[in-house]
Amino acid sequence: LMCAVTGFYSVFLLEYGITINQIGFIMALLNCLTVLLQIISGSLAGKPGGISLRSAAVIMLGASGLMSLGLLLILGRSTAALVGFYVASGVLTMSAQPLITSIAMEHVNRGSPLSYGFARGLGSAAYALCSLILGRLTAAFGTGLLPAVHLGVAALTITLVWRFKPPQREAPPETAEDTWAAAPEPEAVPQKDSLFAYI
């Protein structure tokens, strides 16, 4: 997902007439907006009574996919619109990543047998493999393939994230002291039934 947006940004933008200086400004703007959106999403998502981490990640991924669809529709027509769609797609994609990381941490904190370090290592290996494959595909079919790939991977990621439901935290077993403390106080028993109460 990240590879299709940030891995080939120079190749993609240069293809449509964006200069090196303009690319530097575009990437600076993209990263500044990403920081801002991450601060906003971090303050809203995952809070009691607010939107869940999973829903926030799905919304951002879906919006980023729509931006890639917009890129496909305006390729070669408007440079300004192309830059706008590209920046929006990149900001939304990069802002969704920490939300997905937070979902993983939520699983770990609730006792899921999730190896976060192994998953990150596997992700780095997958990024390298995708870079190799996308590089060859881009050389063969052109940079117009990149938004299509991002759209497809975004749809797949949305499906996986939506199925990533955190397990319910299991209540600790009650001890005798907990049971005694939680038990309601006995009501007053009439004197004639006092022997039955003791039994």
DAWONOR-V685623 format. One record per residue. N is the residue number from 1. RES is the residue in three letters. PHI is phi in degrees with one decimal (none if undefined). Layout:
n	res	phi
N	RES	PHI
N	RES	PHI
This chain:
n	res	phi
1	LEU	none
2	MET	-67.1
3	CYS	-61.8
4	ALA	-69.7
5	VAL	-95.7
6	THR	-99.2
7	GLY	-73.0
8	PHE	-128.5
9	TYR	-64.4
10	SER	-65.4
11	VAL	-61.6
12	PHE	-65.4
13	LEU	-71.1
14	LEU	-62.7
15	GLU	-60.0
16	TYR	-109.8
17	GLY	87.5
18	ILE	-82.6
19	THR	-79.9
20	ILE	-61.1
21	ASN	-62.3
22	GLN	-66.7
23	ILE	-63.0
24	GLY	-60.1
25	PHE	-66.0
26	ILE	-62.3
27	MET	-68.8
28	ALA	-64.4
29	LEU	-62.9
30	LEU	-59.0
31	ASN	-70.7
32	CYS	-65.3
33	LEU	-65.9
34	THR	-63.7
35	VAL	-59.6
36	LEU	-63.1
37	LEU	-67.2
38	GLN	-65.0
39	ILE	-64.6
40	ILE	-66.0
41	SER	-66.3
42	GLY	-67.6
43	SER	-82.4
44	LEU	-108.0
45	ALA	-81.1
46	GLY	80.0
47	LYS	-88.8
48	PRO	-57.8
49	GLY	83.0
50	GLY	-105.1
51	ILE	-72.3
52	SER	-76.6
53	LEU	-59.7
54	ARG	-64.0
55	SER	-65.8
56	ALA	-63.5
57	ALA	-65.2
58	VAL	-64.7
59	ILE	-62.6
60	MET	-66.4
61	LEU	-66.1
62	GLY	-64.5
63	ALA	-65.7
64	SER	-66.0
65	GLY	-63.9
66	LEU	-64.6
67	MET	-65.3
68	SER	-67.0
69	LEU	-63.4
70	GLY	-61.5
71	LEU	-59.9
72	LEU	-62.0
73	LEU	-78.5
74	ILE	-114.9
75	LEU	-56.8
76	GLY	79.4
77	ARG	-104.7
78	SER	-135.8
79	THR	-67.2
80	ALA	-63.0
81	ALA	-65.6
82	LEU	-60.3
83	VAL	-63.8
84	GLY	-62.0
85	PHE	-64.5
86	TYR	-66.2
87	VAL	-61.8
88	ALA	-62.4
89	SER	-62.9
90	GLY	-66.5
91	VAL	-62.6
92	LEU	-66.9
93	THR	-65.1
94	MET	-70.2
95	SER	-78.4
96	ALA	-75.2
97	GLN	-60.6
98	PRO	-64.8
99	LEU	-66.8
100	ILE	-65.7
101	THR	-62.1
102	SER	-64.9
103	ILE	-62.5
104	ALA	-62.5
105	MET	-65.0
106	GLU	-62.9
107	HIS	-62.5
108	VAL	-61.2
109	ASN	-66.8
110	ARG	-97.3
111	GLY	94.0
112	SER	-72.0
113	PRO	-77.1
114	LEU	-104.3
115	SER	-91.9
116	TYR	-66.1
117	GLY	-63.1
118	PHE	-64.4
119	ALA	-64.2
120	ARG	-65.8
121	GLY	-63.6
122	LEU	-65.1
123	GLY	-64.4
124	SER	-64.4
125	ALA	-65.0
126	ALA	-65.9
127	TYR	-62.2
128	ALA	-63.3
129	LEU	-66.1
130	CYS	-65.4
131	SER	-61.9
132	LEU	-63.6
133	ILE	-67.0
134	LEU	-65.6
135	GLY	-61.3
136	ARG	-68.5
137	LEU	-67.5
138	THR	-66.1
139	ALA	-64.1
140	ALA	-85.1
141	PHE	-116.9
142	GLY	97.6
143	THR	-72.9
144	GLY	-62.7
145	LEU	-72.0
146	LEU	-60.8
147	PRO	-60.8
148	ALA	-65.4
149	VAL	-64.1
150	HIS	-61.5
151	LEU	-61.1
152	GLY	-66.4
153	VAL	-69.4
154	ALA	-62.1
155	ALA	-63.2
156	LEU	-65.9
157	THR	-64.9
158	ILE	-58.9
159	THR	-60.9
160	LEU	-70.3
161	VAL	-64.6
162	TRP	-65.8
163	ARG	-84.5
164	PHE	-86.5
165	LYS	-87.2
166	PRO	-69.3
167	PRO	-70.1
168	GLN	-73.9
169	ARG	-70.3
170	GLU	-78.1
171	ALA	-72.6
172	PRO	-65.2
173	PRO	-62.1
174	GLU	-76.6
175	THR	-95.1
176	ALA	-62.7
177	GLU	-67.1
178	ASP	-63.1
179	THR	-64.1
180	TRP	-65.9
181	ALA	-69.7
182	ALA	-84.8
183	ALA	-69.1
184	PRO	-68.9
185	GLU	-65.7
186	PRO	-66.5
187	GLU	-74.3
188	ALA	-63.7
189	VAL	-101.3
190	PRO	-59.3
191	GLN	-61.5
192	LYS	-68.6
193	ASP	-105.2
194	SER	-67.4
195	LEU	-65.1
196	PHE	-62.9
197	ALA	-64.3
198	TYR	-66.8
199	ILE	-64.3
